[in-house]
Amino acid sequence: MRRLPVYLLLDTSGSMRGEPIAAVNVGLRALVTSLRQDPSALESVHICLMTFDADVKTILPLTPLDQLQLPEITTPDSGPTMLGKALEHVCERVDLEVRRSSEDAKGDWAPLLFVMTDGSPTDLQVFEEQIPELRKRNFANIIACAAGPKAKSTYLSMFTANVFALDTLDSASFTSFFKWVSAAVSGGSRSQGTPEGTALPPPPSEIQLVL
């Protein structure tokens, strides 16, 4: 069975402490619950969960949906937003985990990447260096979420045209966002190998496309 690798990269810098990170945890559980109700996703989706603040951590390596056990994500008291380092880590994980096609066997489907941040990259030089590297990994889709009033969508627009703004950082908004992510992943699991590719579903009212 060809896998659909899904990479989730979440900002856990100090500004996410308290209600925002609690809301993210609620949203992630909603994402997994929703995906598990889709037979097509259950068959192919594998999820890798990473977080970034001063450090980048792989919370879950690429794991089949039916074996996924979500830990509670926490944040430090304070700290920078090392998005550049995080994108570098994404490239390393993709190189390590995604199976490429060979003469003998078909590899995995092109991966999906979801990035969420409530700020802007502290490590701007590394961030700019990683953008062409990210493009080389041939993601089927990269979706970025600028969460909250301090998020700078300009930086996210540098590596994807699919930038969405989430104005409030409460449980209802994050649950709505992650359920929409679930719909996008489910659509991807059904459309792999079709000419249409991975078209995104319409976002809910809480999420605005940044033009």
C-alpha positions as CSV (number, residue, x, y, z in Angstrom):
1,M,0.0,0.0,0.0
2,R,1.3,3.4,-1.0
3,R,1.4,5.8,2.0
4,L,0.3,9.4,2.0
5,P,2.8,11.2,4.3
6,V,1.4,14.2,6.2
7,Y,3.8,16.5,8.0
8,L,2.4,18.8,10.8
9,L,4.8,21.5,11.9
10,L,3.5,23.5,14.9
11,D,4.8,26.6,16.6
12,T,5.3,26.0,20.3
13,S,7.2,29.3,21.1
14,G,6.6,31.0,24.4
15,S,3.8,33.2,23.0
16,M,1.7,30.0,22.5
17,R,1.7,29.3,26.2
18,G,-1.6,28.9,28.0
19,E,-4.9,28.8,26.2
20,P,-3.4,28.8,22.6
21,I,-1.4,25.5,23.1
22,A,-4.3,23.9,25.0
23,A,-6.5,24.8,22.0
24,V,-4.0,23.3,19.6
25,N,-4.1,20.0,21.6
26,V,-7.9,20.0,21.4
27,G,-7.7,20.7,17.7
28,L,-5.1,17.9,17.0
29,R,-7.4,15.3,18.7
30,A,-10.3,16.5,16.5
31,L,-8.0,16.1,13.5
32,V,-7.1,12.5,14.3
33,T,-10.7,11.6,15.2
34,S,-12.0,13.0,12.0
35,L,-9.4,11.3,9.8
36,R,-10.1,7.9,11.4
37,Q,-13.7,8.1,10.3
38,D,-12.5,8.1,6.6
39,P,-11.7,4.6,5.3
40,S,-9.5,6.0,2.5
41,A,-7.4,8.1,5.0
42,L,-7.2,5.2,7.4
43,E,-5.7,3.1,4.7
44,S,-3.0,5.4,3.5
45,V,-2.4,8.4,5.8
46,H,0.8,8.5,7.9
47,I,1.4,11.5,10.2
48,C,4.6,13.1,11.4
49,L,4.2,15.7,14.1
50,M,6.9,18.3,14.8
51,T,7.1,21.3,17.0
52,F,9.4,24.3,17.0
53,D,10.4,27.1,19.5
54,A,14.1,27.5,20.4
55,D,14.5,23.8,19.5
56,V,12.9,21.6,16.8
57,K,11.4,18.3,18.0
58,T,9.9,15.4,16.3
59,I,7.1,14.5,18.6
60,L,5.9,11.6,16.4
61,P,7.9,10.2,13.5
62,L,5.8,9.2,10.4
63,T,3.2,6.9,12.0
64,P,0.2,5.1,10.5
65,L,-3.1,6.8,11.4
66,D,-4.5,3.7,13.2
67,Q,-1.4,3.5,15.5
68,L,-1.2,7.2,16.3
69,Q,-1.2,8.1,20.0
70,L,-1.1,11.9,20.5
71,P,1.0,13.2,23.4
72,E,0.1,16.5,25.1
73,I,2.1,19.3,23.4
74,T,3.6,21.8,25.8
75,T,5.5,25.1,25.4
76,P,8.4,26.8,27.2
77,D,7.9,29.9,29.3
78,S,9.4,32.0,26.6
79,G,11.7,31.7,23.5
80,P,12.2,32.4,19.9
81,T,10.5,31.1,16.8
82,M,13.1,29.1,14.9
83,L,11.0,28.5,11.7
84,G,14.1,28.3,9.5
85,K,15.5,25.5,11.6
86,A,12.1,23.8,11.6
87,L,11.9,23.8,7.8
88,E,15.4,22.3,7.6
89,H,14.2,19.6,10.0
90,V,11.1,18.9,7.7
91,C,13.4,18.4,4.7
92,E,15.5,16.0,6.8
93,R,12.5,14.0,7.9
94,V,11.1,13.8,4.3
95,D,14.5,12.5,3.1
96,L,14.6,10.0,5.8
97,E,11.0,8.8,5.8
98,V,9.3,9.2,2.4
99,R,9.8,6.2,0.1
100,R,10.8,7.0,-3.4
101,S,9.7,5.0,-6.5
102,S,12.2,2.5,-7.9
103,E,12.2,0.2,-10.9
104,D,10.8,-2.6,-8.6
105,A,8.2,-0.7,-6.6
106,K,6.2,2.5,-6.5
107,G,7.1,4.8,-3.7
108,D,4.8,6.9,-1.4
109,W,2.5,9.6,-2.7
110,A,3.8,13.1,-2.7
111,P,3.7,14.4,0.9
112,L,1.5,17.1,2.4
113,L,2.9,19.8,4.7
114,F,0.9,21.9,7.2
115,V,2.8,24.7,9.0
116,M,1.2,26.8,11.8
117,T,2.9,29.8,13.5
118,D,1.7,32.7,15.6
119,G,4.8,34.9,14.9
120,S,7.6,35.4,12.4
121,P,10.9,33.5,12.0
122,T,13.7,34.6,14.5
123,D,16.3,32.8,12.3
124,L,15.6,34.8,9.1
125,Q,18.8,33.9,7.3
126,V,18.3,30.1,7.8
127,F,14.6,30.5,6.9
128,E,15.4,32.1,3.6
129,E,18.1,29.5,2.8
130,Q,15.6,26.6,3.5
131,I,12.9,27.8,1.1
132,P,14.5,26.4,-2.1
133,E,15.3,23.2,-0.2
134,L,11.7,22.8,0.8
135,R,10.6,23.2,-2.9
136,K,13.0,20.4,-3.9
137,R,11.0,17.9,-1.8
138,N,8.0,18.1,-4.2
139,F,5.2,18.4,-1.7
140,A,1.8,17.8,-3.2
141,N,0.6,20.8,-1.2
142,I,2.0,23.1,1.5
143,I,-0.6,24.9,3.7
144,A,0.5,27.5,6.1
145,C,-1.6,29.0,9.0
146,A,-0.9,32.4,10.4
147,A,-2.5,32.1,13.8
148,G,-3.4,35.2,15.8
149,P,-2.8,38.9,15.3
150,K,1.0,38.8,15.6
151,A,1.5,36.2,12.9
152,K,3.3,37.5,9.8
153,S,1.8,35.9,6.7
154,T,4.3,37.6,4.5
155,Y,7.0,35.1,5.5
156,L,4.7,32.2,5.0
157,S,3.8,33.4,1.5
158,M,7.5,33.0,0.6
159,F,7.1,29.2,0.5
160,T,3.5,28.6,-0.3
161,A,0.5,30.3,-2.0
162,N,-1.8,28.6,0.4
163,V,-1.6,30.9,3.4
164,F,-4.6,31.1,5.8
165,A,-5.2,33.5,8.7
166,L,-6.8,32.4,11.9
167,D,-7.7,35.5,13.9
168,T,-8.4,34.0,17.3
169,L,-6.4,31.3,19.3
170,D,-9.3,29.6,21.1
171,S,-10.4,25.9,21.1
172,A,-13.3,26.5,18.7
173,S,-11.1,28.2,16.1
174,F,-8.3,25.6,16.3
175,T,-10.8,22.7,16.2
176,S,-12.4,24.2,13.1
177,F,-8.9,24.7,11.5
178,F,-7.8,21.1,12.2
179,K,-11.1,19.6,11.0
180,W,-10.5,21.6,7.8
181,V,-7.0,20.1,7.7
182,S,-8.6,16.7,8.1
183,A,-10.9,17.4,5.1
184,A,-7.8,18.5,3.1
185,V,-5.9,15.3,4.0
186,S,-8.9,13.1,3.3
187,G,-9.3,14.8,-0.1
188,G,-5.6,14.2,-0.7
189,S,-5.9,10.5,0.2
190,R,-8.8,10.1,-2.3
191,S,-7.3,12.2,-5.2
192,Q,-3.8,10.8,-5.3
193,G,-2.9,9.7,-8.8
194,T,-5.8,11.7,-10.4
195,P,-5.2,14.7,-12.8
196,E,-7.0,17.0,-10.4
197,G,-4.4,16.4,-7.7
198,T,-5.0,17.7,-4.1
199,A,-7.5,20.5,-4.4
200,L,-8.3,22.2,-1.1
201,P,-11.8,22.2,0.3
202,P,-13.4,25.6,1.1
203,P,-12.2,26.8,4.5
204,P,-14.6,27.5,7.3
205,S,-15.6,31.1,8.2
206,E,-12.9,31.2,11.0
207,I,-10.1,30.8,8.5
208,Q,-9.4,33.5,5.9
209,L,-7.3,32.9,2.7
210,V,-4.4,35.5,2.6
211,L,-4.3,37.0,-0.9
